[in-house]
């Protein structure tokens, strides 16, 4: 198979793989990183609130 034949075959295969991945509802790496940062910030806020509640409970 020559290079042109290989390229002709590769394009539909690549499109099929991309469509299959989209159908599986995978997220992009960029979206994943954004959500990871959101989660990390929320964890920090929850931790700070837990410390604050514990301190207030000591005073009560």
N, C-alpha and C positions, 0 to 999 in steps of 0.2 A: 504494500500500500504506500503510495507516495504521500508527500507532505500535504498536498491539497486534499486528497482523499481523507487523510487523518483529520485535518481541520474541519472538513465537512461533517465527519462523524462526531467530532468533539463538541461542536456547538450544540446540537440537540441533546447530547448526553449531559453537558454542563447545564443546560436549561432545565432538563428533567431533574437533575440533582438539586438545583436551586429551588425549583417548585416543590419538590418533596420535602426539603428542609423547611420551607415556609409553611407547608401544610401541617408540619409537626409542631408549629408554633414556637420554634426556637427564637431566642432573642439575640440581637446583635451584641457584640462585645461592648460596644459603647453604651447601649441600654443597660447591660448587666453592671457595668462599672458605675453608672449613675445610681442604680438601685442599691448597689453595695455601699456607696457613700451615704445615701439617705439612711440606710439601715444603721450604719456606724454612728451617724449623728443622733439617731433616735436612741440607740443603746447608751450613748453618753448622757443624753437627757434623762433617760429612765434611771440610770445609775445616780445621777445628781439628785433627782427627786427622791430616790430611796434613801440616800444619805440625809436629805433634809427631813423626811418623815421620821427617820430614826432619831434625829436630833430633837425634833419637836415632841416625840413620844417620851424622850428622857425628861424633858422639861415639864411634861404634864403630870 
